[in-house]
Amino acid sequence: MRALMSCEPGGPETLRLLDVPEPVPAPGQVLVAVKACGVNYPDLLTIQDRYQVKTPRPFAPGAEVAGVVAAAGEG
């Protein structure tokens, strides 16, 4: 699958579209095939290393998603 990833601090121009392994949902979790993702002000602060919590890189910014359930873990 492809994901827009933050690999280094900076603005939106530093984000990279990368091939990443497809995650496998654990028990009680679902895998969502994301069709749209909102990128908000806290996401911009996070990719610039200016947010109060420092997220380890690489990471995919965006916490608001819309999509369809592609797989479900047990439970």
Distance bins in CASP14 RR format, pairs under 12 A and 6 or more apart:
PFRMAT RR
TARGET T0000
AUTHOR 0000-0000-0000
RMODE 2
METHOD distances of the structure
MODEL  1
1 17 0 0 0 0 0 1 0 0 0 0 0
1 18 0 0 0 0 1 0 0 0 0 0 0
1 19 1 0 0 1 0 0 0 0 0 0 0
1 20 1 0 0 1 0 0 0 0 0 0 0
1 21 1 0 0 1 0 0 0 0 0 0 0
1 22 1 0 1 0 0 0 0 0 0 0 0
1 23 0 0 0 0 1 0 0 0 0 0 0
1 24 0 0 0 0 0 1 0 0 0 0 0
1 31 0 0 0 0 1 0 0 0 0 0 0
1 32 0 0 0 0 0 1 0 0 0 0 0
1 33 0 0 0 0 1 0 0 0 0 0 0
1 34 0 0 0 0 1 0 0 0 0 0 0
1 60 0 0 0 0 0 1 0 0 0 0 0
1 70 0 0 0 0 1 0 0 0 0 0 0
1 71 0 0 0 0 0 1 0 0 0 0 0
2 16 0 0 0 0 0 1 0 0 0 0 0
2 17 1 0 1 0 0 0 0 0 0 0 0
2 18 1 0 0 1 0 0 0 0 0 0 0
2 19 1 0 1 0 0 0 0 0 0 0 0
2 20 1 0 0 1 0 0 0 0 0 0 0
2 21 0 0 0 0 0 1 0 0 0 0 0
2 22 0 0 0 0 0 1 0 0 0 0 0
2 33 0 0 0 0 0 1 0 0 0 0 0
2 34 0 0 0 0 0 1 0 0 0 0 0
2 60 0 0 0 0 0 1 0 0 0 0 0
3 15 0 0 0 0 1 0 0 0 0 0 0
3 16 0 0 0 0 1 0 0 0 0 0 0
3 17 1 0 0 1 0 0 0 0 0 0 0
3 18 1 0 0 1 0 0 0 0 0 0 0
3 19 0 0 0 0 1 0 0 0 0 0 0
3 20 1 0 1 0 0 0 0 0 0 0 0
3 21 0 0 0 0 1 0 0 0 0 0 0
3 22 0 0 0 0 1 0 0 0 0 0 0
3 23 0 0 0 0 0 1 0 0 0 0 0
3 34 0 0 0 0 1 0 0 0 0 0 0
3 37 0 0 0 0 1 0 0 0 0 0 0
3 58 0 0 0 0 1 0 0 0 0 0 0
3 59 0 0 0 0 1 0 0 0 0 0 0
3 60 1 0 1 0 0 0 0 0 0 0 0
3 61 0 0 0 0 1 0 0 0 0 0 0
3 62 0 0 0 0 0 1 0 0 0 0 0
3 65 0 0 0 0 0 1 0 0 0 0 0
4 12 0 0 0 0 1 0 0 0 0 0 0
4 13 0 0 0 0 0 1 0 0 0 0 0
4 14 0 0 0 0 0 1 0 0 0 0 0
4 15 1 0 1 0 0 0 0 0 0 0 0
4 16 1 0 0 1 0 0 0 0 0 0 0
4 17 1 0 1 0 0 0 0 0 0 0 0
4 18 1 0 0 1 0 0 0 0 0 0 0
4 19 0 0 0 0 0 1 0 0 0 0 0
4 20 0 0 0 0 0 1 0 0 0 0 0
4 34 0 0 0 0 0 1 0 0 0 0 0
4 37 0 0 0 0 1 0 0 0 0 0 0
4 38 0 0 0 0 0 1 0 0 0 0 0
4 39 0 0 0 0 1 0 0 0 0 0 0
4 43 0 0 0 0 0 1 0 0 0 0 0
4 47 0 0 0 0 0 1 0 0 0 0 0
4 58 0 0 0 0 0 1 0 0 0 0 0
4 59 0 0 0 0 0 1 0 0 0 0 0
4 60 1 0 0 1 0 0 0 0 0 0 0
4 61 1 0 0 1 0 0 0 0 0 0 0
4 62 0 0 0 0 1 0 0 0 0 0 0
5 14 0 0 0 0 1 0 0 0 0 0 0
5 15 1 0 0 1 0 0 0 0 0 0 0
5 16 1 0 1 0 0 0 0 0 0 0 0
5 17 1 0 0 1 0 0 0 0 0 0 0
5 18 1 0 1 0 0 0 0 0 0 0 0
5 19 0 0 0 0 0 1 0 0 0 0 0
5 20 1 0 0 1 0 0 0 0 0 0 0
5 47 0 0 0 0 1 0 0 0 0 0 0
5 55 0 0 0 0 0 1 0 0 0 0 0
5 57 0 0 0 0 1 0 0 0 0 0 0
5 58 1 0 1 0 0 0 0 0 0 0 0
5 59 1 0 0 1 0 0 0 0 0 0 0
5 60 1 0 1 0 0 0 0 0 0 0 0
5 61 0 0 0 0 1 0 0 0 0 0 0
5 62 0 0 0 0 0 1 0 0 0 0 0
6 12 0 0 0 0 1 0 0 0 0 0 0
6 13 0 0 0 0 0 1 0 0 0 0 0
6 14 1 0 0 1 0 0 0 0 0 0 0
6 15 1 0 1 0 0 0 0 0 0 0 0
6 16 0 0 0 0 1 0 0 0 0 0 0
6 17 0 0 0 0 0 1 0 0 0 0 0
6 18 0 0 0 0 0 1 0 0 0 0 0
6 39 0 0 0 0 0 1 0 0 0 0 0
6 43 0 0 0 0 1 0 0 0 0 0 0
6 44 0 0 0 0 0 1 0 0 0 0 0
6 45 0 0 0 0 0 1 0 0 0 0 0
6 46 1 0 0 1 0 0 0 0 0 0 0
6 47 1 0 1 0 0 0 0 0 0 0 0
6 48 0 0 0 0 1 0 0 0 0 0 0
6 49 0 0 0 0 1 0 0 0 0 0 0
6 51 0 0 0 0 0 1 0 0 0 0 0
6 54 0 0 0 0 0 1 0 0 0 0 0
6 55 1 0 0 1 0 0 0 0 0 0 0
6 56 0 0 0 0 0 1 0 0 0 0 0
6 57 1 0 0 1 0 0 0 0 0 0 0
6 58 1 0 0 1 0 0 0 0 0 0 0
6 59 1 0 1 0 0 0 0 0 0 0 0
6 60 1 0 0 1 0 0 0 0 0 0 0
6 61 1 0 1 0 0 0 0 0 0 0 0
6 62 0 0 0 0 1 0 0 0 0 0 0
7 14 1 0 0 1 0 0 0 0 0 0 0
7 15 0 0 0 0 1 0 0 0 0 0 0
7 16 1 0 1 0 0 0 0 0 0 0 0
7 17 0 0 0 0 0 1 0 0 0 0 0
7 18 1 0 0 1 0 0 0 0 0 0 0
7 20 0 0 0 0 0 1 0 0 0 0 0
7 47 0 0 0 0 1 0 0 0 0 0 0
7 55 0 0 0 0 0 1 0 0 0 0 0
7 56 0 0 0 0 0 1 0 0 0 0 0
7 57 1 0 1 0 0 0 0 0 0 0 0
7 58 1 0 1 0 0 0 0 0 0 0 0
7 59 0 0 0 0 1 0 0 0 0 0 0
7 60 0 0 0 0 0 1 0 0 0 0 0
7 61 0 0 0 0 0 1 0 0 0 0 0
8 14 1 0 1 0 0 0 0 0 0 0 0
8 15 0 0 0 0 1 0 0 0 0 0 0
8 16 0 0 0 0 1 0 0 0 0 0 0
8 47 0 0 0 0 1 0 0 0 0 0 0
8 48 0 0 0 0 0 1 0 0 0 0 0
8 49 0 0 0 0 1 0 0 0 0 0 0
8 57 1 0 0 1 0 0 0 0 0 0 0
8 58 0 0 0 0 1 0 0 0 0 0 0
8 59 0 0 0 0 0 1 0 0 0 0 0
9 15 0 0 0 0 0 1 0 0 0 0 0
9 44 0 0 0 0 0 1 0 0 0 0 0
9 45 0 0 0 0 0 1 0 0 0 0 0
9 46 0 0 0 0 1 0 0 0 0 0 0
9 47 1 0 0 1 0 0 0 0 0 0 0
9 48 1 0 1 0 0 0 0 0 0 0 0
9 49 1 0 1 0 0 0 0 0 0 0 0
9 50 0 0 0 0 1 0 0 0 0 0 0
9 51 0 0 0 0 0 1 0 0 0 0 0
9 54 0 0 0 0 1 0 0 0 0 0 0
9 55 0 0 0 0 0 1 0 0 0 0 0
9 57 0 0 0 0 1 0 0 0 0 0 0
9 58 0 0 0 0 0 1 0 0 0 0 0
9 59 0 0 0 0 0 1 0 0 0 0 0
10 16 0 0 0 0 0 1 0 0 0 0 0
10 44 0 0 0 0 1 0 0 0 0 0 0
10 45 0 0 0 0 0 1 0 0 0 0 0
10 46 0 0 0 0 0 1 0 0 0 0 0
10 47 1 0 1 0 0 0 0 0 0 0 0
10 48 1 0 1 0 0 0 0 0 0 0 0
10 49 1 0 0 1 0 0 0 0 0 0 0
10 50 0 0 0 0 1 0 0 0 0 0 0
10 57 0 0 0 0 0 1 0 0 0 0 0
10 61 0 0 0 0 0 1 0 0 0 0 0
11 39 0 0 0 0 0 1 0 0 0 0 0
11 43 0 0 0 0 0 1 0 0 0 0 0
11 44 1 0 0 1 0 0 0 0 0 0 0
11 45 0 0 0 0 0 1 0 0 0 0 0
11 46 0 0 0 0 0 1 0 0 0 0 0
11 47 1 0 1 0 0 0 0 0 0 0 0
11 48 1 0 1 0 0 0 0 0 0 0 0
11 49 0 0 0 0 0 1 0 0 0 0 0
11 50 0 0 0 0 0 1 0 0 0 0 0
11 61 0 0 0 0 0 1 0 0 0 0 0
12 39 1 0 0 1 0 0 0 0 0 0 0
12 43 0 0 0 0 1 0 0 0 0 0 0
12 44 1 0 0 1 0 0 0 0 0 0 0
12 46 0 0 0 0 0 1 0 0 0 0 0
12 47 1 0 0 1 0 0 0 0 0 0 0
12 48 0 0 0 0 1 0 0 0 0 0 0
12 61 0 0 0 0 1 0 0 0 0 0 0
12 62 0 0 0 0 0 1 0 0 0 0 0
13 44 0 0 0 0 0 1 0 0 0 0 0
13 47 0 0 0 0 0 1 0 0 0 0 0
13 48 0 0 0 0 0 1 0 0 0 0 0
14 44 0 0 0 0 0 1 0 0 0 0 0
14 47 1 0 0 1 0 0 0 0 0 0 0
14 48 0 0 0 0 1 0 0 0 0 0 0
14 49 0 0 0 0 0 1 0 0 0 0 0
14 57 0 0 0 0 0 1 0 0 0 0 0
14 58 0 0 0 0 0 1 0 0 0 0 0
14 61 0 0 0 0 0 1 0 0 0 0 0
15 37 0 0 0 0 0 1 0 0 0 0 0
15 39 0 0 0 0 1 0 0 0 0 0 0
15 43 0 0 0 0 0 1 0 0 0 0 0
15 44 0 0 0 0 0 1 0 0 0 0 0
15 46 0 0 0 0 0 1 0 0 0 0 0
15 47 1 0 0 1 0 0 0 0 0 0 0
15 48 0 0 0 0 0 1 0 0 0 0 0
15 57 0 0 0 0 0 1 0 0 0 0 0
15 58 0 0 0 0 0 1 0 0 0 0 0
15 59 0 0 0 0 0 1 0 0 0 0 0
15 60 0 0 0 0 1 0 0 0 0 0 0
15 61 1 0 0 1 0 0 0 0 0 0 0
15 62 0 0 0 0 0 1 0 0 0 0 0
16 47 0 0 0 0 0 1 0 0 0 0 0
16 57 0 0 0 0 0 1 0 0 0 0 0
16 58 0 0 0 0 1 0 0 0 0 0 0
16 59 0 0 0 0 0 1 0 0 0 0 0
16 60 0 0 0 0 0 1 0 0 0 0 0
16 61 0 0 0 0 0 1 0 0 0 0 0
17 58 0 0 0 0 0 1 0 0 0 0 0
17 60 0 0 0 0 0 1 0 0 0 0 0
18 57 0 0 0 0 0 1 0 0 0 0 0
18 58 1 0 0 1 0 0 0 0 0 0 0
18 59 0 0 0 0 0 1 0 0 0 0 0
18 60 0 0 0 0 1 0 0 0 0 0 0
20 58 0 0 0 0 1 0 0 0 0 0 0
20 59 0 0 0 0 0 1 0 0 0 0 0
20 60 0 0 0 0 1 0 0 0 0 0 0
22 31 1 0 0 1 0 0 0 0 0 0 0
22 32 0 0 0 0 0 1 0 0 0 0 0
22 33 0 0 0 0 1 0 0 0 0 0 0
22 34 0 0 0 0 0 1 0 0 0 0 0
22 70 0 0 0 0 1 0 0 0 0 0 0
22 71 0 0 0 0 1 0 0 0 0 0 0
23 29 0 0 0 0 1 0 0 0 0 0 0
23 30 0 0 0 0 0 1 0 0 0 0 0
23 31 1 0 0 1 0 0 0 0 0 0 0
23 32 0 0 0 0 0 1 0 0 0 0 0
23 33 0 0 0 0 0 1 0 0 0 0 0
23 34 0 0 0 0 0 1 0 0 0 0 0
23 60 0 0 0 0 0 1 0 0 0 0 0
23 70 0 0 0 0 0 1 0 0 0 0 0
23 71 0 0 0 0 1 0 0 0 0 0 0
23 73 0 0 0 0 0 1 0 0 0 0 0
24 30 0 0 0 0 0 1 0 0 0 0 0
24 31 1 0 0 1 0 0 0 0 0 0 0
24 70 0 0 0 0 0 1 0 0 0 0 0
24 71 1 0 0 1 0 0 0 0 0 0 0
24 72 0 0 0 0 0 1 0 0 0 0 0
24 73 0 0 0 0 1 0 0 0 0 0 0
24 74 0 0 0 0 0 1 0 0 0 0 0
25 31 1 0 1 0 0 0 0 0 0 0 0
25 32 0 0 0 0 1 0 0 0 0 0 0
25 33 0 0 0 0 0 1 0 0 0 0 0
25 69 0 0 0 0 1 0 0 0 0 0 0
25 70 0 0 0 0 1 0 0 0 0 0 0
25 71 1 0 1 0 0 0 0 0 0 0 0
25 72 1 0 0 1 0 0 0 0 0 0 0
25 73 1 0 1 0 0 0 0 0 0 0 0
25 74 0 0 0 0 1 0 0 0 0 0 0
25 75 0 0 0 0 0 1 0 0 0 0 0
26 71 0 0 0 0 0 1 0 0 0 0 0
26 72 0 0 0 0 0 1 0 0 0 0 0
26 73 1 0 0 1 0 0 0 0 0 0 0
26 74 0 0 0 0 1 0 0 0 0 0 0
26 75 0 0 0 0 0 1 0 0 0 0 0
27 72 0 0 0 0 1 0 0 0 0 0 0
27 73 1 0 1 0 0 0 0 0 0 0 0
27 74 1 0 1 0 0 0 0 0 0 0 0
27 75 1 0 1 0 0 0 0 0 0 0 0
28 69 0 0 0 0 0 1 0 0 0 0 0
28 71 0 0 0 0 0 1 0 0 0 0 0
28 72 1 0 0 1 0 0 0 0 0 0 0
28 73 1 0 1 0 0 0 0 0 0 0 0
28 74 1 0 0 1 0 0 0 0 0 0 0
28 75 1 0 1 0 0 0 0 0 0 0 0
29 69 0 0 0 0 0 1 0 0 0 0 0
29 70 0 0 0 0 0 1 0 0 0 0 0
29 71 0 0 0 0 1 0 0 0 0 0 0
29 72 1 0 0 1 0 0 0 0 0 0 0
29 73 1 0 1 0 0 0 0 0 0 0 0
29 74 0 0 0 0 1 0 0 0 0 0 0
29 75 0 0 0 0 1 0 0 0 0 0 0
30 65 0 0 0 0 0 1 0 0 0 0 0
30 67 0 0 0 0 0 1 0 0 0 0 0
30 68 0 0 0 0 1 0 0 0 0 0 0
30 69 1 0 1 0 0 0 0 0 0 0 0
30 70 1 0 0 1 0 0 0 0 0 0 0
30 71 1 0 0 1 0 0 0 0 0 0 0
30 72 1 0 1 0 0 0 0 0 0 0 0
30 73 1 0 0 1 0 0 0 0 0 0 0
30 74 0 0 0 0 0 1 0 0 0 0 0
30 75 0 0 0 0 0 1 0 0 0 0 0
31 65 0 0 0 0 0 1 0 0 0 0 0
31 67 0 0 0 0 0 1 0 0 0 0 0
31 68 0 0 0 0 1 0 0 0 0 0 0
31 69 1 0 0 1 0 0 0 0 0 0 0
31 70 1 0 1 0 0 0 0 0 0 0 0
31 71 1 0 1 0 0 0 0 0 0 0 0
31 72 1 0 0 1 0 0 0 0 0 0 0
31 73 0 0 0 0 1 0 0 0 0 0 0
32 64 0 0 0 0 0 1 0 0 0 0 0
32 65 1 0 0 1 0 0 0 0 0 0 0
32 66 0 0 0 0 1 0 0 0 0 0 0
32 67 1 0 1 0 0 0 0 0 0 0 0
32 68 1 0 0 1 0 0 0 0 0 0 0
32 69 1 0 0 1 0 0 0 0 0 0 0
32 70 1 0 0 1 0 0 0 0 0 0 0
32 71 0 0 0 0 1 0 0 0 0 0 0
32 72 0 0 0 0 0 1 0 0 0 0 0
33 65 0 0 0 0 1 0 0 0 0 0 0
33 66 0 0 0 0 0 1 0 0 0 0 0
33 67 1 0 1 0 0 0 0 0 0 0 0
33 68 1 0 1 0 0 0 0 0 0 0 0
33 69 1 0 0 1 0 0 0 0 0 0 0
33 70 1 0 1 0 0 0 0 0 0 0 0
33 71 0 0 0 0 1 0 0 0 0 0 0
34 60 0 0 0 0 1 0 0 0 0 0 0
34 62 0 0 0 0 1 0 0 0 0 0 0
34 63 0 0 0 0 0 1 0 0 0 0 0
34 64 0 0 0 0 0 1 0 0 0 0 0
34 65 1 0 1 0 0 0 0 0 0 0 0
34 66 1 0 0 1 0 0 0 0 0 0 0
34 67 1 0 1 0 0 0 0 0 0 0 0
34 68 0 0 0 0 1 0 0 0 0 0 0
34 69 0 0 0 0 0 1 0 0 0 0 0
34 70 0 0 0 0 1 0 0 0 0 0 0
35 65 0 0 0 0 1 0 0 0 0 0 0
35 66 1 0 1 0 0 0 0 0 0 0 0
35 67 1 0 1 0 0 0 0 0 0 0 0
35 68 1 0 0 1 0 0 0 0 0 0 0
35 69 0 0 0 0 0 1 0 0 0 0 0
35 70 0 0 0 0 0 1 0 0 0 0 0
36 62 0 0 0 0 0 1 0 0 0 0 0
36 64 0 0 0 0 1 0 0 0 0 0 0
36 65 1 0 0 1 0 0 0 0 0 0 0
36 66 1 0 1 0 0 0 0 0 0 0 0
36 67 1 0 0 1 0 0 0 0 0 0 0
36 68 0 0 0 0 0 1 0 0 0 0 0
37 43 0 0 0 0 1 0 0 0 0 0 0
37 60 0 0 0 0 1 0 0 0 0 0 0
37 61 0 0 0 0 1 0 0 0 0 0 0
37 62 1 0 1 0 0 0 0 0 0 0 0
37 63 0 0 0 0 1 0 0 0 0 0 0
37 64 1 0 0 1 0 0 0 0 0 0 0
37 65 1 0 1 0 0 0 0 0 0 0 0
37 66 1 0 0 1 0 0 0 0 0 0 0
37 67 0 0 0 0 1 0 0 0 0 0 0
38 44 0 0 0 0 0 1 0 0 0 0 0
38 60 0 0 0 0 0 1 0 0 0 0 0
38 61 0 0 0 0 1 0 0 0 0 0 0
38 62 1 0 1 0 0 0 0 0 0 0 0
38 63 0 0 0 0 1 0 0 0 0 0 0
38 64 1 0 1 0 0 0 0 0 0 0 0
38 65 1 0 0 1 0 0 0 0 0 0 0
38 66 0 0 0 0 1 0 0 0 0 0 0
38 67 0 0 0 0 0 1 0 0 0 0 0
39 45 0 0 0 0 0 1 0 0 0 0 0
39 46 0 0 0 0 1 0 0 0 0 0 0
39 47 0 0 0 0 1 0 0 0 0 0 0
39 60 0 0 0 0 0 1 0 0 0 0 0
39 61 1 0 1 0 0 0 0 0 0 0 0
39 62 1 0 1 0 0 0 0 0 0 0 0
39 63 0 0 0 0 1 0 0 0 0 0 0
39 64 0 0 0 0 1 0 0 0 0 0 0
39 65 0 0 0 0 0 1 0 0 0 0 0
40 46 0 0 0 0 1 0 0 0 0 0 0
40 47 0 0 0 0 0 1 0 0 0 0 0
40 51 0 0 0 0 0 1 0 0 0 0 0
40 61 0 0 0 0 1 0 0 0 0 0 0
40 62 1 0 0 1 0 0 0 0 0 0 0
40 63 1 0 0 1 0 0 0 0 0 0 0
40 64 1 0 0 1 0 0 0 0 0 0 0
40 65 0 0 0 0 0 1 0 0 0 0 0
41 47 0 0 0 0 0 1 0 0 0 0 0
41 48 0 0 0 0 0 1 0 0 0 0 0
41 50 0 0 0 0 0 1 0 0 0 0 0
41 51 0 0 0 0 1 0 0 0 0 0 0
41 61 0 0 0 0 0 1 0 0 0 0 0
41 62 0 0 0 0 0 1 0 0 0 0 0
41 63 0 0 0 0 0 1 0 0 0 0 0
42 48 0 0 0 0 0 1 0 0 0 0 0
42 50 0 0 0 0 1 0 0 0 0 0 0
42 51 1 0 0 1 0 0 0 0 0 0 0
42 52 0 0 0 0 1 0 0 0 0 0 0
42 53 0 0 0 0 1 0 0 0 0 0 0
42 55 0 0 0 0 0 1 0 0 0 0 0
42 61 0 0 0 0 1 0 0 0 0 0 0
42 62 0 0 0 0 1 0 0 0 0 0 0
42 63 1 0 0 1 0 0 0 0 0 0 0
42 64 0 0 0 0 0 1 0 0 0 0 0
43 50 0 0 0 0 0 1 0 0 0 0 0
43 51 0 0 0 0 1 0 0 0 0 0 0
43 53 0 0 0 0 0 1 0 0 0 0 0
43 55 0 0 0 0 1 0 0 0 0 0 0
43 59 0 0 0 0 0 1 0 0 0 0 0
43 60 0 0 0 0 1 0 0 0 0 0 0
43 61 1 0 1 0 0 0 0 0 0 0 0
43 62 1 0 1 0 0 0 0 0 0 0 0
43 63 1 0 0 1 0 0 0 0 0 0 0
43 64 0 0 0 0 1 0 0 0 0 0 0
43 65 0 0 0 0 0 1 0 0 0 0 0
44 50 0 0 0 0 1 0 0 0 0 0 0
44 51 0 0 0 0 1 0 0 0 0 0 0
44 61 0 0 0 0 1 0 0 0 0 0 0
44 62 0 0 0 0 0 1 0 0 0 0 0
45 51 1 0 1 0 0 0 0 0 0 0 0
45 52 0 0 0 0 1 0 0 0 0 0 0
45 53 0 0 0 0 1 0 0 0 0 0 0
45 54 0 0 0 0 0 1 0 0 0 0 0
45 55 0 0 0 0 0 1 0 0 0 0 0
45 61 0 0 0 0 1 0 0 0 0 0 0
45 62 0 0 0 0 0 1 0 0 0 0 0
46 52 0 0 0 0 1 0 0 0 0 0 0
46 53 1 0 0 1 0 0 0 0 0 0 0
46 54 0 0 0 0 1 0 0 0 0 0 0
46 55 1 0 1 0 0 0 0 0 0 0 0
46 56 0 0 0 0 0 1 0 0 0 0 0
46 57 0 0 0 0 0 1 0 0 0 0 0
46 59 0 0 0 0 1 0 0 0 0 0 0
46 60 0 0 0 0 0 1 0 0 0 0 0
46 61 1 0 0 1 0 0 0 0 0 0 0
46 62 0 0 0 0 1 0 0 0 0 0 0
46 63 0 0 0 0 1 0 0 0 0 0 0
47 54 0 0 0 0 0 1 0 0 0 0 0
47 55 0 0 0 0 1 0 0 0 0 0 0
47 57 0 0 0 0 1 0 0 0 0 0 0
47 58 0 0 0 0 0 1 0 0 0 0 0
47 59 0 0 0 0 1 0 0 0 0 0 0
47 60 0 0 0 0 0 1 0 0 0 0 0
47 61 1 0 1 0 0 0 0 0 0 0 0
47 62 0 0 0 0 1 0 0 0 0 0 0
48 54 0 0 0 0 0 1 0 0 0 0 0
48 55 0 0 0 0 0 1 0 0 0 0 0
48 61 0 0 0 0 0 1 0 0 0 0 0
49 55 0 0 0 0 1 0 0 0 0 0 0
49 56 0 0 0 0 0 1 0 0 0 0 0
49 57 0 0 0 0 1 0 0 0 0 0 0
49 59 0 0 0 0 0 1 0 0 0 0 0
51 59 0 0 0 0 0 1 0 0 0 0 0
51 61 0 0 0 0 0 1 0 0 0 0 0
51 63 0 0 0 0 0 1 0 0 0 0 0
53 59 0 0 0 0 0 1 0 0 0 0 0
55 61 0 0 0 0 1 0 0 0 0 0 0
55 62 0 0 0 0 0 1 0 0 0 0 0
55 63 0 0 0 0 0 1 0 0 0 0 0
END
